[in-house]
Each structure stands twice: as C-alpha cells, then as structure tokens.
Amino acid sequence: MKLRSSYPLLAAALLLPCCSALFNAALLSGGVFAAALTASLLILIVFIFKPTHLKKTYPKIYVIYDGCRQIKTFRVSIVFHIIMFVLLKTIFKITFVPSLVFILVAYAVIMLLMISGGVRLFLASTQISLTLRVLMATLFWVPVANLIVMKKAERTAWQEFDREAARIELDNARAENEICKTKYPILLVHGIFFRDLNFFNYWGRVPKELIKNGADIYYGDQPSAASVEECGNFLKDRIDDIISMTGCEKVNIIAHSKGGLDSRYAAALPGCAEHIASITTVNTPHRGCLYADYLLGKLPKTIISWIAAKYNAALSRFGEKADFIEGVTDLTAARCAEFNETHPIPEGVYCRSVGSYMKKSTSAGFPLNFAYVLVKLFSRTENDGLVDLESMKWGDSFTVYSPKTKRGISHGDAIDLFREDISGYDVREVYVKLVEDLKNRGL
C-alpha cells in the first residue's frame, strides 16, 4: 500500500493561512473569510483529532497509519505553503503585515499537523528506536531538524505498518487451517537470568503469533539462575503438572539458551522422556562457552563472589532463591562436555536445534556487542553474541538463520526479546514454521 497525503487536510492547511492573509490585506470579504475559516477549522479538527483510518481492516495498527499520513501531509504542506506564499506576494502583492499573518498561521497549522502525527507514532509504533523518540520529543520545535527527524520516524513506522498489515492478512487467510495446532501443547523454556513474567514476555511477540495460528502455549517458569540439575527437576514437575491439568500425555518443548540444557536434563529423568514429544533448542550452548571457562578462571574470585552475591540478593527480594555461580558454571565448555557424556539424545523424542549469528559487533547493544568480540577470540565459527554456531548443534538436525543484510541475528533476537523487526528475518514466522513442522510430523 502506498502512503498518500490527506488531501482534505492539505487543502484546509493551505486555505486557512491564505484566507487569513487576504482578509488582513482587505482582499477578502468578512463573509467569505468566515466561511473559509469555519470550513478549514472543521476539517482540521475532524482529520487531526478524529481522522479517517483503516480500523476495520487493520485493527491495532490504524493509529500508525493515521500518524504516518499526518506526518506526510505535514511535509508536503511545507512545500505548498512556500509556493502559496510566493504566489500571494507576486500576484496579490501582499504587504508585510499580511505576509506575517500568513507565516504565523501557516506555522501554527504545520506544527499542529506535525505534533498530531508525531504523538501518534511516538505512542503506537514499537519499531521507532529510543534515540529517535528522544529526538522527536526534543527537536519537534526546531525548523528543518524536526522535518528530518519526523521523516525518519514516518519511514520507520510506515515499514512497520506494512509488515503488520501483511501479517494480519496472512493470519486471516490461514486462520481456519490452524497450522500451529499441534497434537501436544508447546512448552516454552526460557534461558538464564530471565523469568516468565506476565508484564514482559521473554519470547516477545512469538507466543501471540503461535496462539493466533492455533497453538496451545505453556511456559517453563523455572528459576532464573540455578544449576541445570535444579532447573531440570523443576521442568519435570512442570511437565507433570501440564499433563495432569490437560490430559495431553506429552508436550513439545521449545527451549532457548540454557533452557535447552535444562530440558535435556529433564528428559533424562526417570519417566519424563515418555511425556516429551519433541525438543527444539534455540541458540543453546550444548558444548558450552569457552569464554565462560576463561572468565571464571581468570577473574578474581572476590569479584565473581561479589557479582553473584548482588544478583542472588536482588532475586531474593522477589522471593526467588538464585545461585548465580552454579548457573554460569553449568555453561562452561568443561561442564557441558561432562553433561553431554551423561545425557545423550533421549530415545523416542524428536530432537532438533536451530541457531543464528551476528555479522558484526554493532548488530546488538550491550552486553552482546562486547561479548560478541570476546566469543570470537575463543571460537572459529560465528556467534550470536554469547554462543558460537558449533556449540548450538544438537539433535537430528541443525538450522541456521541469518538475514541477507549486514546486521545478523543476536542471541536476544532469536526469541524476539527486543521486539525489533529485522529486514530479511521474520522471527514470528520462523516459530510458526517450526511449530507447523511439528504438527506435520503428528506431534
């Protein structure tokens, strides 16, 4: 869909300053001016405060559409106002005061359009960066600078609208097929240093997308930082609870990062593998992280103990018992080598792994940008900012995701942690296809 200016809004934005200048120059009667003023104000009020939108066709994103259209109208109106001002000066020979009236009224209308559209994009768009939001909030009153900033915001938001509109149409077209309605429910298992929280979903926009397409979703909810053994035992109990509640017999596990090791440990516990239909690990360090061995071996134990104590104390305030050192130690290459010897691929369970990698350190923010460089010192293969590709390989198959752009996909991008749209990589569709494959396998 092509973004067009609002022609009624543009006409009103031009009519108001022109009529004001002509009336001030005594070139327009009071009756005509009053009629023009009323008409233009009504149009401005209607289209700015209650614009025409595509709410019925594109629910939840119509505000972005309105904001983009108003910002484009704001940009186009600047050019038309300049043209009209030149025409008034050359044809009607307006003097200084009428010219000043035109400039002030035009400026007020243009600013109204910009602020109205900018506020909509600021509040509704999820893809406008924090830096750009700060620039929008601080430079909106600065000529030229506000034009550049708002243009950037409009372009970003419009790309978001296009993607979301296409996704809504895709979901509507395949809604009846329920391509993610697997035989067994999906159990999403998070990684280290995170929890499954209601107000901030670890998996970003992925769960809602899977549910839209028929999936039945549950969460691991294991401890944030604890040993693989403790988390694995917790997951076994969680699986038993899900089976008891639903009578589903089995679950399909999709686990990220350390959650993949936790899931493998659970599958090895007596009587658990028979209740697991599949395990899909996402960017999991199956062979550990060599830099973790290095840091734990080189950093002074006082510093490690201090960090661990601070983290454990912070979690205890939320009623959770954490063990930072045990959780991190289980991610070392040495510990994972021992783990792999005692925890082979469980029989009767479909197992696979997927991974991704960053193409440069600037593909992600701190701390992944720093860790990316550190991991490269210890690995010959690409990495996602925490785990290298060789360590991610596990199971019957291994799939690597990477967009054609220079950006790459980080450890957090792999689970939509940052809710960022990446050109050439639709994280929601990746998971839809992963779950659809499970359905096609009868799982």
C-alpha positions in Angstrom: 0.0 0.0 0.0 1.3 3.4 -0.9 1.2 6.2 1.7 -0.7 9.3 0.5 -1.2 12.7 2.0 -4.6 13.6 3.3 -5.9 15.8 0.6 -8.8 17.4 2.6 -6.3 18.0 5.4 -3.8 19.5 3.0 -6.5 21.8 1.5 -7.5 23.0 4.9 -3.9 23.6 5.9 -3.4 25.8 2.8 -6.8 27.5 2.9 -6.5 28.9 6.5 -3.3 30.9 6.1 -4.2 32.1 2.6 -7.6 33.4 3.6 -6.2 35.0 6.8 -3.6 36.9 4.8 -6.0 38.0 2.1 -8.6 39.1 4.7 -5.9 41.1 6.5 -4.9 42.7 3.2 -8.6 43.7 2.7 -8.7 41.5 -0.4 -11.4 39.1 1.0 -14.8 40.0 2.4 -15.7 39.1 6.0 -18.4 36.7 5.0 -16.1 34.7 2.7 -13.4 34.7 5.3 -15.7 33.5 8.0 -17.0 30.6 5.8 -13.4 29.7 4.8 -12.3 29.9 8.4 -15.1 27.7 9.6 -14.7 25.1 6.9 -10.9 24.8 7.3 -11.1 24.6 11.1 -13.8 21.9 10.9 -11.6 19.9 8.5 -8.6 20.3 10.7 -10.4 19.3 13.8 -12.0 16.2 12.2 -8.9 14.9 10.4 -6.5 15.7 13.3 -8.4 14.6 16.3 -10.6 12.0 14.7 -9.0 11.0 11.4 -10.3 8.5 8.8 -8.4 5.3 9.4 -8.4 1.6 8.5 -9.5 0.3 11.9 -11.8 -2.4 10.5 -9.3 -3.8 8.0 -6.2 -3.4 10.2 -7.0 -3.5 13.9 -4.4 -2.3 16.4 -2.2 -0.5 13.8 -4.6 2.1 12.5 -3.0 4.7 14.8 0.3 4.2 13.0 -1.4 4.7 9.6 -3.0 7.9 10.8 0.3 9.2 12.2 2.2 8.4 9.1 -0.4 10.1 6.9 -0.4 13.2 9.1 3.4 13.5 9.1 3.5 13.1 5.3 0.8 15.8 5.0 2.9 17.9 7.3 6.0 17.5 5.0 4.0 18.1 1.8 2.2 21.1 3.2 5.5 22.9 3.8 6.3 22.9 0.1 2.8 24.0 -0.8 2.8 26.8 1.8 6.1 28.1 0.3 4.5 28.1 -3.2 1.4 29.8 -2.0 3.3 32.5 -0.2 5.3 33.3 -3.3 2.1 33.4 -5.3 0.5 35.8 -2.8 3.5 38.0 -2.9 3.7 38.2 -6.7 0.0 38.1 -7.7 -1.7 39.9 -4.8 1.3 42.0 -3.8 0.6 41.5 -0.1 2.5 43.7 2.3 4.5 43.0 5.4 1.6 42.5 7.9 -0.5 40.2 5.7 2.7 38.3 4.9 3.4 38.0 8.6 -0.1 36.8 9.3 0.3 34.1 6.6 3.6 32.9 8.0 2.3 32.7 11.6 -0.9 30.9 10.7 0.9 28.5 8.3 3.5 27.8 11.0 0.7 27.1 13.5 -1.1 24.7 11.2 2.1 22.9 10.1 3.1 22.4 13.7 -0.3 21.1 14.6 -0.1 18.5 11.8 3.4 17.5 12.9 2.6 17.2 16.6 -0.6 15.3 16.0 1.1 12.8 13.7 4.2 12.7 15.9 2.3 11.9 19.0 0.5 9.0 17.3 3.8 7.5 16.1 5.5 8.0 19.4 2.8 6.2 21.3 1.8 3.5 18.8 4.9 2.4 17.0 7.1 -0.3 18.5 9.9 0.0 16.0 10.9 3.6 16.5 14.1 3.5 18.5 14.7 5.1 21.8 17.2 7.6 20.3 14.7 8.6 17.7 12.0 9.1 20.3 14.2 11.4 22.2 15.0 13.4 19.1 11.2 13.6 18.3 10.5 14.9 21.8 13.3 17.4 21.9 13.6 18.7 18.3 9.9 19.0 17.3 10.0 22.8 17.6 13.3 23.2 15.6 12.8 24.0 11.9 14.5 21.7 9.4 15.7 19.4 12.3 12.0 18.5 13.0 11.5 17.8 9.3 14.4 15.4 9.2 13.5 13.6 12.4 9.8 13.2 11.6 10.7 11.9 8.1 12.8 9.2 9.7 10.0 8.3 12.2 7.5 8.2 9.4 9.6 5.9 7.3 10.2 3.5 10.2 6.6 3.5 11.3 5.3 3.0 7.8 7.5 0.0 7.3 6.1 -1.4 10.5 2.6 -0.8 9.3 3.3 -2.5 6.0 4.7 -5.6 7.8 1.9 -5.8 10.4 -0.8 -5.3 7.7 0.7 -8.1 5.7 1.0 -10.3 8.7 -2.7 -9.7 9.7 -3.8 -10.6 6.2 -1.6 -13.7 6.2 -3.0 -14.8 9.6 -6.6 -14.1 8.5 -6.0 -16.1 5.3 -4.7 -19.2 7.2 -6.8 -18.9 10.4 -9.1 -21.8 9.5 -6.1 -24.1 8.9 -4.7 -23.6 12.4 -1.3 -24.6 11.2 0.2 -24.4 14.7 -2.4 -26.6 16.3 -0.1 -29.4 17.3 -1.2 -32.7 18.8 0.6 -31.9 22.0 0.9 -28.4 23.6 4.0 -26.2 23.3 6.2 -25.7 26.4 8.4 -22.6 26.0 11.5 -22.8 28.3 13.5 -19.6 28.9 17.2 -19.1 29.3 19.4 -18.0 32.2 18.9 -14.6 34.1 15.3 -14.3 33.0 11.9 -15.4 34.2 8.5 -15.9 32.6 6.7 -12.6 33.6 3.2 -11.5 32.7 4.1 -7.9 32.0 7.2 -8.6 29.9 7.1 -11.8 27.8 10.6 -13.3 27.4 9.5 -14.6 23.9 8.3 -11.2 22.6 5.6 -11.3 20.0 6.1 -15.0 19.3 3.5 -16.6 21.7 0.6 -14.4 20.5 1.5 -15.3 16.9 1.5 -19.0 17.7 -1.7 -18.8 19.6 -3.3 -16.9 16.6 -2.5 -19.9 14.5 -3.9 -22.5 16.9 -1.0 -23.3 19.3 -1.6 -24.2 22.9 1.2 -22.4 24.9 2.7 -23.1 28.3 5.8 -21.7 30.0 8.7 -23.4 31.8 8.8 -20.9 34.7 12.0 -22.5 36.0 14.4 -20.4 38.3 16.2 -17.5 36.7 19.7 -18.6 37.8 20.3 -22.1 39.1 22.1 -25.3 38.2 20.9 -27.3 35.2 20.1 -30.1 37.6 17.8 -27.9 39.7 16.1 -26.3 36.7 15.7 -29.7 35.0 14.0 -31.2 38.1 11.7 -28.2 38.1 10.8 -28.7 34.4 9.9 -32.3 35.0 7.4 -31.2 37.7 6.1 -28.6 35.4 5.6 -31.1 32.6 3.8 -33.4 35.1 1.5 -30.5 36.1 0.6 -29.7 32.5 -0.2 -33.3 31.7 -2.3 -33.5 34.9 -4.2 -30.3 34.1 -4.8 -31.0 30.4 -4.5 -34.8 30.0 -2.3 -34.1 26.9 0.1 -37.1 27.5 3.1 -35.2 26.1 4.5 -31.8 25.4 6.6 -30.2 22.7 9.5 -28.3 24.2 11.0 -25.2 22.6 13.9 -24.0 24.7 16.2 -21.1 24.4 19.8 -20.8 25.6 20.4 -22.6 28.9 16.8 -23.7 28.8 17.9 -26.3 26.2 20.3 -27.9 28.7 17.6 -27.7 31.4 15.2 -29.5 29.1 17.7 -32.2 28.2 18.3 -32.9 31.9 14.6 -33.1 32.5 14.2 -35.6 29.6 16.8 -37.9 31.2 15.0 -38.1 34.5 13.1 -41.3 35.1 9.7 -41.4 33.4 10.0 -37.9 31.8 11.1 -38.7 28.2 7.8 -40.6 27.6 6.0 -37.4 28.2 8.1 -35.3 25.8 7.2 -35.5 22.1 9.9 -33.2 20.9 12.7 -30.8 22.0 13.7 -27.9 19.9 16.7 -25.9 21.2 17.3 -22.3 20.1 20.8 -20.9 20.4 21.6 -23.3 23.2 25.3 -23.8 24.2 25.4 -27.6 24.0 29.2 -27.6 24.0 29.3 -24.7 26.4 31.1 -21.3 26.1 34.9 -21.3 26.2 34.9 -17.7 27.3 32.9 -18.7 30.4 35.7 -21.0 31.4 38.2 -18.3 30.8 36.4 -15.6 32.8 35.7 -17.9 35.7 39.3 -19.0 35.7 40.9 -15.5 35.3 38.6 -13.1 37.1 39.5 -12.7 40.8 37.2 -14.9 42.9 36.3 -11.8 45.1 34.8 -10.1 42.0 32.9 -13.2 41.0 31.6 -13.7 44.5 30.6 -10.0 44.7 28.6 -10.2 41.4 27.0 -13.5 42.5 26.0 -12.1 45.9 24.5 -9.0 44.4 22.5 -11.0 41.8 21.3 -13.5 44.3 20.3 -10.8 46.8 18.4 -8.9 44.1 16.4 -12.1 43.2 15.7 -12.9 46.9 13.8 -9.6 47.2 11.3 -11.1 44.7 11.0 -14.3 46.7 13.3 -16.3 44.5 16.3 -18.3 45.5 19.1 -17.9 42.9 22.5 -19.5 42.5 24.5 -17.3 40.1 27.7 -19.3 40.2 26.1 -22.7 39.7 24.1 -21.4 36.8 27.1 -19.8 35.0 29.4 -22.8 35.7 27.0 -25.2 34.0 27.5 -23.1 30.8 31.3 -23.7 30.7 32.7 -25.9 28.0 34.2 -28.2 30.6 30.9 -28.7 32.4 29.0 -29.2 29.2 31.5 -31.8 28.0 30.7 -33.8 31.1 27.0 -33.2 30.6 27.0 -34.5 27.0 28.6 -37.8 28.1 25.9 -38.5 30.6 22.9 -37.0 28.6 22.7 -38.3 25.1 19.8 -37.6 22.8 16.7 -39.2 24.5 15.2 -42.1 22.7 11.8 -41.8 21.2 11.9 -37.9 21.3 12.2 -35.9 18.1 15.2 -33.6 18.7 16.5 -30.7 16.7 18.4 -27.4 17.1 18.3 -24.0 15.5 20.7 -21.1 15.8 21.7 -17.7 14.5 24.7 -15.4 14.4 25.6 -11.8 14.4 27.6 -10.4 11.5 29.3 -7.7 13.4 29.5 -6.4 17.0 27.1 -3.5 16.2 24.3 -6.0 15.4 23.3 -5.7 19.0 23.6 -3.5 22.0 25.5 -4.0 25.3 26.4 -6.6 26.6 26.0 -8.7 23.4 28.2 -6.4 21.4 31.0 -6.7 23.9 30.5 -10.5 24.3 30.5 -11.0 20.5 34.1 -9.9 20.3 35.0 -12.0 23.3 33.4 -15.1 21.9 35.3 -14.7 18.6 38.6 -14.8 20.5 37.8 -18.4 21.5 35.9 -19.7 18.5 36.5 -20.2 14.8 32.8 -20.1 14.0 30.3 -17.2 14.0 28.4 -16.4 17.2 25.2 -14.7 18.3 26.9 -12.6 21.0 27.0 -15.4 23.5 27.1 -18.8 21.8 29.0 -19.9 18.7 27.4 -21.9 16.0 29.4 -25.1 16.7 28.1 -25.2 20.2 24.5 -24.8 19.1 24.5 -28.0 17.0 22.4 -30.8 18.6 19.8 -33.4 17.7 18.6 -34.8 14.4 19.0 -31.5 12.5 20.5 -28.0 12.9 19.1 -25.0 11.1 20.9 -21.6 11.0 19.0 -18.4 10.4 20.7 -15.3 9.0 19.3 -12.4 7.0 21.0 -11.2 3.8 21.7 -7.8 5.4 24.8 -7.0 7.3 23.0 -6.9 10.7 22.8 -10.6 11.7 20.6 -12.1 14.4 21.7 -11.9 18.0 21.1 -14.2 21.0 18.2 -11.9 22.0 16.8 -11.5 18.5 16.4 -15.3 18.3 13.5 -15.0 20.8 12.2 -11.6 19.8 13.5 -10.3 23.1 13.8 -6.7 21.8 10.6 -6.8 19.6 12.7 -5.4 16.7 11.8 -6.1 13.1 14.8 -7.2 11.2 15.0 -7.0 7.4 15.0 -10.4 5.9 14.2 -12.2 9.2 10.6 -12.5 10.4 11.1 -14.1 13.9 7.4 -14.7 14.4 7.1 -16.6 11.1 10.2 -18.6 12.0 8.4 -20.0 15.1 5.2 -20.5 13.1 7.1 -22.7 10.7 8.9 -24.6 13.5 5.6 -25.4 15.1 3.9 -26.1 11.8 6.6 -28.7 11.1 5.8 -30.4 14.5 2.1 -30.5 13.5 3.0 -32.1 10.1 5.0 -34.7 12.0 2.0 -35.6 14.0 3.4 -34.2 17.2 
